Amino acid sequence: MSKCRIPLGPFHPLLEEAEFFDIKVEGETVVDIEMETGWMHRGHEKISETRSFTQSIYLVERICGICSTSHPFACVNAIEDIDNIQIPERAKYIRVLVGEVERIHSHLLWLGLAGHFIGYDTLWMWAWKYREPILKIAEMISGNRNHYGMMRVGGVGKDFDNELIPKIHPILDAVEKKMVMLSKAAKDDPVLKSRLKNVGILTKEDARDYCANGPTARASGLDMDVRRDDPTAYEVVDFNVITLPNGDVYDKLVARVLEIIESVKIIRQCLDAFSKVDGPVKTEVKEIPPGEGCGRYEAPRGEVFHYMRSDGTNRPIRHKVRAPSFSNIPTYKASCVGIPLADALITLAAVDPCYCCTERSIRTVDTNNNKIDTDLLNISRDKTQKIRKDFLKKAKTPVERIFEKS
């Protein structure tokens, strides 16, 4: 039987971000798969060391547009852990509210893309249609559909307007109704079952060995959720942790749909509390003392971990980030090997990989593996100018000459 390698990426319609996968197949069966990183380094961790603590919160908010409150949530938890800073109760509800709105929109985005990947565009249209009202809620609360800018050390940057409560409840009712419909459709739809059932199975043991987290782990039977196990703000609400036993792509889909329903319940608890809980939304924090802290948060994809170290100045001297996809993506070694090539892509997509979350920093070395202190931004600009000059020297066509004049 013939063996060959199939390159996927770094630019491919399936990949929303640049990444390269080297898939080895025997016939039509995947026998090995490897990921080549390094296509999206932006140096967030190093940049954070040159910014104030408040600026670092805004910086990590831009690690990922879909996780644009998950990273700041973990970041402020880490900073507050340095000095054991406590936040007001109303701020806890606001943090939870924003976090769960993001979880719903993230899961709906993935649900739509998953439908599109398997050619089920009706599911894609439905999911993204129902996602729009959720983004509207985010905009009503923070002023933005993404990149909410709500997290601050000691609380949140903006209070919740209680007059929004009667406007949000009807949206939640409609979304919950549609999610119940989708969960029933997933159970009865022969297309979804035949395409996703028993596909890309990640066993409970493999999920544990690869340190999987989030829906990827819970769909394999691992009962784990940072919101419950290490609550920071989430102790004010009640919810169920969704776990499923089979670990296939189908269970990962169902897990996210059921988590959306749980998120709606959590948001309702927050809205009910706002009429009862009043007061400040931020504890005044004048300085961060020397020390180190760790912050965790259950992002839509799983656990986000931030580590901060302070020397007593107004900026961190070390900032380390670990995103859930860093642990979830390698599970393809267990779930993709041995399956047909046609199932490999949806199996990989089932972990909801975020490559820009996974790649944040870079280390440059010489041929002897010695570290080189370099300004990557200027190197990139210099190389761009060199490429442009070389191109202009060879420009011969009218279009290229127009480019030269511009």
Buried (B, 14 or more C-beta within 10 A) or exposed (E): EEEEEEEBBBEBEBBBBBBBBBBBBEEEBBEEBEBEEEBBBBEBBBBBEEBBBBBBBBBBBBBBEBBBBBBBBBBBBBBBBBBEBEBBBBBBBBBBBBBBBBBBBBBBBBBBBBBBBBEBEEBBEBBBEBBEBBBBBBBBBBEEBBBBBBBBBBBBBBBBEEEBBEEBBEBBEEBBEBBBEBBEBBEEBEBBEEBBEBBBBBBBEBBBEBBBBBBBBBBBBBEBBBBBEBBBBBEBBEBEBBBBEBBBBBBBBBBBBBBBBBBBBBBBBBBEBBEEBEEBBBBEBEEBEEBBBBBBBBBBBBBBBBBBBBEEEEBBBEBBBBBBBBBBBBBBBBBBBEBEBEBBBBBBBBBBBBBBBBBBBBEEEEEEEEEEEEEEEEEEEEEEEEEEEEEEEEEEEEEEEEEEEE
